[in-house]
């Protein structure tokens, strides 16, 4: 790499439900948004260490007619209010249902690939943190590292191909930053 070529940055991709905020089955009400303890600080630490922080979330409730797009937006606005300013570089959301062929719906890597192109990211040095097999597979399918957290649905999962398993998002970020 020549001195004039900028180095690609790494990202930490985070799932929303069950990872950043408590799992609420098809959350449509902003007042039900509850961040897990330590999430704000963990995301701030990741940003301070030079990582892009990008939220990636499947929202099949939209395709299923359970959540209206404006309800999703209201929940997202509340999440951003609770996180505070400048912690997320971007949010990628996929409204596709599980029966719809999709290159974006996790475990497909589409949302990570879009972010990598938009932000000039090095996926090989990036991480996907989530609480489901689909989150882990998404990271793996994109060529990133994957971390399963034991919050949300992750509390009941066994080995699922993750590169690392952590108690929660703050523990996952601490582990990444210690590498």
HURAZI-V167461 format. One line per field, one symbol per residue. phi: phi as a letter, one per 20 degrees, with the letter a starting at -180 (. if undefined). psi: psi as a letter, one per 20 degrees, with the letter a starting at -180 (. if undefined). Layout:
phi: ???
psi: ???
//
This chain:
phi: .ffeefffeecdecfefncecgfcglfcdgfefcffgnfgffffffffeoffdcecbecfgfffmecegffgffffgfgffffnfmedfacdcdefefeegbedfgefegffffffffdleeffddcddadcgffffggffenefccededlfffdeefcnffbccfafgfffgfgfef
psi: prhioqpqrqqoppqfpiggqqpoomoiohiipoqqpigghghghgghijqqopppppmihghijhpqhhggggggggghghhrqkhphrpppojqrijpppihppiqjghhhgggghjlqohhjrqpprjrhhgghggghijrqqppqkrcihhjqbpkjqhqpqhrgghgggggii.
//
